[in-house]
């Protein structure tokens, strides 16, 4: 159709992207640690601290992968409700069984696990203004890169708009 805006590559190949992340899920955490030269843990801890999540508040970690940042958020505010959302079933399936944070005492139960679900960052299954904190760690650079070649330079902002809509004012 003449004049129609082309579909972004990320939407044309959603199943391909999902299959790729499903394949890498078993080695995802190790890959992040290796590629970041071990800095990924410190980044997640800093991000959880910077989020300022407090007991009684709620957070959603978008593109949560295996839930490493989601767990850091839950640990930073044990009385908060934390939800991890990822596009890949295999990532989400591994999330609750992720390794304990470094230094976690053996035999001591972990922070109550966060909830996880499979979902699309462009269509978050949340009511507008329903969460206090939204995080997205490694997912944003992948989304931005996938949409950078779209005809509209602001196309990648759809993910950010979905996150903004879900966040409570203030």
Residue, then its C-alpha position, 0 to 999 in steps of 0.5 A: x500500500x502506497x504511503x503506509x509506514x513499514x512494519x519495524x523488523x522487531x514486529x516482523x520477526x517477533x517469533x524469531x527474536x523469541x526463539x533466539x532468547x529461548x535458545x540462549x536462556x540456559x547460558x544467559x546469566x553466564x554470558x552477561x557476566x563474561x561480556x561485562x567482565x563481571x560488572x553486571x552484578x554491581x550494575x544490577x545492585x546499583x540499579x536496584x538501589x537507584x530505583x528507590x523501591x520501598x516496602x509497600x510499593x510495586x515494581x515491574x522489571x521489563x525484559x527481565x530475562x532470568x530475573x537477576x535484576x528482578x531479584x535484586x529489586x525484591x531484595x532491596x525492599x522485601x515488603x514491595x511487590x515485584x513483577x518480572x516480565x519477559x518476552x521469552x518463556x525459557x527466560x521466565x521459566x528459569x527466573x525463580x531458580x536463578x542463583x542466590x546473590x553473591x554472599x547469600x548465606x547457605x541454608x537461609x531462604x532467599x527473599x520472597x520470590x518475585x512474580x514472573x510472567x511472559x509478556x511483550x514490553x510494547x504491550x505490558x499487561x498492566x493498568x496505567x499508573x499501576x506501579x511505582x517503579x519500572x526498570x529495564x536493564x539489558x532489554x532497552x539496547x536490544x529494543x532500540x537497536x531493532x527499531x533504529x532502522x524504522x522509518x520513524x526515528x521515535x519508533x523505539x520509544x513505544x517501549x518507553x511509552x508503555x513503561x511510562x503509562x504503567x508508572x504511577x505519577x510522582 
